[in-house]
Amino acid sequence: MGLPKRRCPNCGDTEQHFRRLHDREQVFALSQATVRVHRADLHKFRRCTREGCVRVQSYFNWRLGFDLPEEFRAPARPPV
């Protein structure tokens, strides 16, 4: 089974793959003030896997989400 595809408002409202949150992302999500993520609901949140995207949102409601800070953005790959 592959990663789920969901609507991502940060990626031009296109369908993108989302994955479960890693440890650091979970810690940030629990401390996020704008979207109150309760520990019991943490398993419902996913992160967009598109390169450069920092969107985290509920698996069930794409409107319930937030952006991770810049330090979570993957560094750009050098040209080959």
Backbone as JSON Lines, residues from 0, in Angstrom:
{"i":0,"aa":"M","n":[0.84,-1.17,0.0],"ca":[0.0,0.0,0.0],"c":[0.89,1.23,0.0]}
{"i":1,"aa":"G","n":[0.64,2.16,-0.89],"ca":[1.43,3.36,-1.01],"c":[0.97,4.45,-0.07]}
{"i":2,"aa":"L","n":[1.59,5.6,-0.18],"ca":[1.21,6.74,0.64],"c":[-0.12,7.3,0.15]}
{"i":3,"aa":"P","n":[-0.95,7.81,1.07],"ca":[-2.23,8.37,0.65],"c":[-2.06,9.68,-0.09]}
{"i":4,"aa":"K","n":[-2.93,9.94,-1.04],"ca":[-2.92,11.21,-1.76],"c":[-4.05,12.06,-1.21]}
{"i":5,"aa":"R","n":[-3.71,13.3,-0.92],"ca":[-4.66,14.26,-0.39],"c":[-4.42,15.61,-1.04]}
{"i":6,"aa":"R","n":[-5.41,16.47,-0.92],"ca":[-5.32,17.84,-1.44],"c":[-4.34,18.64,-0.57]}
{"i":7,"aa":"C","n":[-3.4,19.35,-1.2],"ca":[-2.42,20.16,-0.48],"c":[-2.55,21.62,-0.93]}
{"i":8,"aa":"P","n":[-3.04,22.5,-0.07],"ca":[-3.18,23.9,-0.45],"c":[-1.85,24.59,-0.72]}
{"i":9,"aa":"N","n":[-0.75,24.12,-0.13],"ca":[0.56,24.73,-0.36],"c":[1.15,24.37,-1.72]}
{"i":10,"aa":"C","n":[0.66,23.31,-2.32],"ca":[1.19,22.83,-3.6],"c":[0.22,23.14,-4.73]}
{"i":11,"aa":"G","n":[-0.4,24.3,-4.69],"ca":[-1.3,24.71,-5.75],"c":[-2.61,23.94,-5.76]}
{"i":12,"aa":"D","n":[-3.05,23.49,-4.57],"ca":[-4.3,22.75,-4.43],"c":[-4.31,21.47,-5.27]}
{"i":13,"aa":"T","n":[-3.16,20.84,-5.39],"ca":[-3.05,19.59,-6.16],"c":[-3.03,18.4,-5.21]}
{"i":14,"aa":"E","n":[-3.26,17.23,-5.74],"ca":[-3.21,15.99,-4.96],"c":[-1.74,15.6,-4.76]}
{"i":15,"aa":"Q","n":[-1.35,15.43,-3.5],"ca":[0.03,15.06,-3.16],"c":[0.01,13.88,-2.19]}
{"i":16,"aa":"H","n":[1.13,13.19,-2.12],"ca":[1.27,12.11,-1.15],"c":[1.58,12.7,0.22]}
{"i":17,"aa":"F","n":[1.03,12.08,1.26],"ca":[1.26,12.5,2.64],"c":[1.75,11.3,3.44]}
{"i":18,"aa":"R","n":[2.67,11.56,4.36],"ca":[3.23,10.51,5.22],"c":[2.98,10.86,6.68]}
{"i":19,"aa":"R","n":[3.16,9.86,7.54],"ca":[3.04,10.09,8.98],"c":[4.14,11.03,9.45]}
{"i":20,"aa":"L","n":[3.91,11.7,10.56],"ca":[4.89,12.64,11.09],"c":[6.05,11.92,11.76]}
{"i":21,"aa":"H","n":[7.24,12.48,11.59],"ca":[8.43,11.98,12.28],"c":[8.45,12.57,13.68]}
{"i":22,"aa":"D","n":[9.37,12.13,14.52],"ca":[9.42,12.53,15.93],"c":[9.47,14.05,16.13]}
{"i":23,"aa":"R","n":[10.4,14.73,15.48],"ca":[10.52,16.19,15.64],"c":[9.26,16.9,15.19]}
{"i":24,"aa":"E","n":[8.65,16.42,14.12],"ca":[7.42,17.02,13.6],"c":[6.27,16.82,14.58]}
{"i":25,"aa":"Q","n":[6.22,15.66,15.23],"ca":[5.19,15.41,16.23],"c":[5.33,16.36,17.41]}
{"i":26,"aa":"V","n":[6.56,16.57,17.88],"ca":[6.8,17.49,18.99],"c":[6.33,18.89,18.62]}
{"i":27,"aa":"F","n":[6.65,19.34,17.42],"ca":[6.21,20.66,17.0],"c":[4.7,20.73,16.9]}
{"i":28,"aa":"A","n":[4.07,19.71,16.35],"ca":[2.6,19.7,16.19],"c":[1.9,19.79,17.54]}
{"i":29,"aa":"L","n":[2.43,19.14,18.54],"ca":[1.83,19.19,19.87],"c":[1.98,20.56,20.52]}
{"i":30,"aa":"S","n":[3.01,21.31,20.13],"ca":[3.25,22.63,20.72],"c":[2.69,23.76,19.85]}
{"i":31,"aa":"Q","n":[2.14,23.43,18.7],"ca":[1.62,24.43,17.77],"c":[0.42,25.14,18.38]}
{"i":32,"aa":"A","n":[0.49,26.48,18.47],"ca":[-0.57,27.25,19.12],"c":[-1.75,27.53,18.2]}
{"i":33,"aa":"T","n":[-1.52,27.68,16.9],"ca":[-2.6,28.06,15.99],"c":[-3.57,26.91,15.73]}
{"i":34,"aa":"V","n":[-3.06,25.7,15.67],"ca":[-3.91,24.51,15.5],"c":[-3.64,23.62,16.7]}
{"i":35,"aa":"R","n":[-4.6,23.51,17.57],"ca":[-4.42,22.71,18.78],"c":[-4.5,21.23,18.43]}
{"i":36,"aa":"V","n":[-3.35,20.59,18.36],"ca":[-3.3,19.16,18.08],"c":[-3.17,18.44,19.42]}
{"i":37,"aa":"H","n":[-4.18,17.68,19.77],"ca":[-4.14,16.91,21.01],"c":[-3.39,15.61,20.77]}
{"i":38,"aa":"R","n":[-2.72,15.15,21.79],"ca":[-1.93,13.92,21.69],"c":[-2.77,12.76,21.15]}
{"i":39,"aa":"A","n":[-4.03,12.69,21.54],"ca":[-4.9,11.62,21.08],"c":[-5.2,11.7,19.58]}
{"i":40,"aa":"D","n":[-5.08,12.89,19.0],"ca":[-5.37,13.08,17.58],"c":[-4.12,13.14,16.71]}
{"i":41,"aa":"L","n":[-2.95,13.06,17.31],"ca":[-1.7,13.22,16.58],"c":[-1.56,12.23,15.43]}
{"i":42,"aa":"H","n":[-2.06,11.02,15.61],"ca":[-1.94,9.99,14.57],"c":[-2.75,10.34,13.32]}
{"i":43,"aa":"K","n":[-3.63,11.31,13.39],"ca":[-4.46,11.71,12.24],"c":[-3.75,12.69,11.32]}
{"i":44,"aa":"F","n":[-2.62,13.25,11.76],"ca":[-1.94,14.28,10.97],"c":[-0.84,13.68,10.11]}
{"i":45,"aa":"R","n":[-0.7,14.24,8.92],"ca":[0.28,13.78,7.93],"c":[1.03,14.98,7.36]}
{"i":46,"aa":"R","n":[2.21,14.71,6.8],"ca":[3.01,15.76,6.16],"c":[3.11,15.5,4.67]}
{"i":47,"aa":"C","n":[3.01,16.57,3.89],"ca":[3.15,16.48,2.44],"c":[4.58,16.05,2.1]}
{"i":48,"aa":"T","n":[4.72,15.15,1.14],"ca":[6.05,14.63,0.78],"c":[6.66,15.35,-0.42]}
{"i":49,"aa":"R","n":[5.95,16.3,-1.01],"ca":[6.5,17.02,-2.15],"c":[7.72,17.81,-1.7]}
{"i":50,"aa":"E","n":[8.78,17.77,-2.48],"ca":[10.03,18.43,-2.13],"c":[9.8,19.92,-1.87]}
{"i":51,"aa":"G","n":[10.27,20.37,-0.7],"ca":[10.16,21.77,-0.34],"c":[8.88,22.15,0.39]}
{"i":52,"aa":"C","n":[7.91,21.27,0.44],"ca":[6.64,21.57,1.1],"c":[6.74,21.26,2.6]}
{"i":53,"aa":"V","n":[6.16,22.12,3.42],"ca":[6.19,21.95,4.88],"c":[4.78,21.84,5.45]}
{"i":54,"aa":"R","n":[3.82,21.46,4.64],"ca":[2.42,21.37,5.05],"c":[2.16,20.13,5.9]}
{"i":55,"aa":"V","n":[1.48,20.34,7.03],"ca":[0.99,19.27,7.89],"c":[-0.51,19.48,8.0]}
{"i":56,"aa":"Q","n":[-1.26,18.41,7.81],"ca":[-2.71,18.55,7.88],"c":[-3.35,17.25,8.34]}
{"i":57,"aa":"S","n":[-4.6,17.37,8.75],"ca":[-5.35,16.21,9.17],"c":[-5.59,15.3,7.98]}
{"i":58,"aa":"Y","n":[-5.51,14.02,8.21],"ca":[-5.76,13.04,7.17],"c":[-7.19,13.13,6.67]}
{"i":59,"aa":"F","n":[-8.1,13.5,7.56],"ca":[-9.52,13.51,7.25],"c":[-10.06,14.87,6.83]}
{"i":60,"aa":"N","n":[-9.36,15.97,7.17],"ca":[-9.84,17.32,6.86],"c":[-8.66,18.19,6.45]}
{"i":61,"aa":"W","n":[-8.5,18.42,5.16],"ca":[-7.34,19.16,4.66],"c":[-7.32,20.61,5.15]}
{"i":62,"aa":"R","n":[-8.45,21.14,5.56],"ca":[-8.5,22.52,6.05],"c":[-7.87,22.67,7.43]}
{"i":63,"aa":"L","n":[-7.8,21.58,8.18],"ca":[-7.23,21.6,9.52],"c":[-5.75,21.27,9.41]}
{"i":64,"aa":"G","n":[-4.94,22.31,9.32],"ca":[-3.51,22.08,9.15],"c":[-2.69,23.33,9.39]}
{"i":65,"aa":"F","n":[-1.4,23.2,9.2],"ca":[-0.47,24.3,9.43],"c":[0.83,24.01,8.7]}
{"i":66,"aa":"D","n":[1.7,25.01,8.65],"ca":[3.02,24.86,8.04],"c":[4.07,24.69,9.13]}
{"i":67,"aa":"L","n":[5.01,23.81,8.89],"ca":[6.15,23.68,9.77],"c":[7.09,24.85,9.53]}
{"i":68,"aa":"P","n":[7.93,25.22,10.49],"ca":[8.9,26.3,10.27],"c":[9.95,25.92,9.24]}
{"i":69,"aa":"E","n":[10.69,26.9,8.8],"ca":[11.69,26.73,7.74],"c":[12.73,25.66,8.03]}
{"i":70,"aa":"E","n":[13.08,25.45,9.3],"ca":[14.12,24.45,9.6],"c":[13.68,23.03,9.26]}
{"i":71,"aa":"F","n":[12.39,22.83,9.02],"ca":[11.9,21.51,8.61],"c":[11.91,21.33,7.09]}
{"i":72,"aa":"R","n":[12.15,22.4,6.37],"ca":[12.18,22.32,4.9],"c":[13.45,21.61,4.47]}
{"i":73,"aa":"A","n":[13.31,20.63,3.6],"ca":[14.5,19.88,3.14],"c":[15.37,20.79,2.28]}
{"i":74,"aa":"P","n":[16.68,20.69,2.43],"ca":[17.56,21.51,1.6],"c":[17.43,21.12,0.13]}
{"i":75,"aa":"A","n":[17.59,22.11,-0.73],"ca":[17.5,21.87,-2.16],"c":[18.62,20.94,-2.61]}
{"i":76,"aa":"R","n":[18.31,20.06,-3.53],"ca":[19.32,19.15,-4.07],"c":[20.21,19.91,-5.06]}
{"i":77,"aa":"P","n":[21.52,19.66,-5.0],"ca":[22.4,20.32,-5.97],"c":[22.17,19.78,-7.37]}
{"i":78,"aa":"P","n":[22.33,20.64,-8.39],"ca":[22.15,20.16,-9.77],"c":[23.17,19.09,-10.12]}
{"i":79,"aa":"V","n":[22.76,18.16,-10.95],"ca":[23.63,17.04,-11.34],"c":[24.4,17.38,-12.58]}
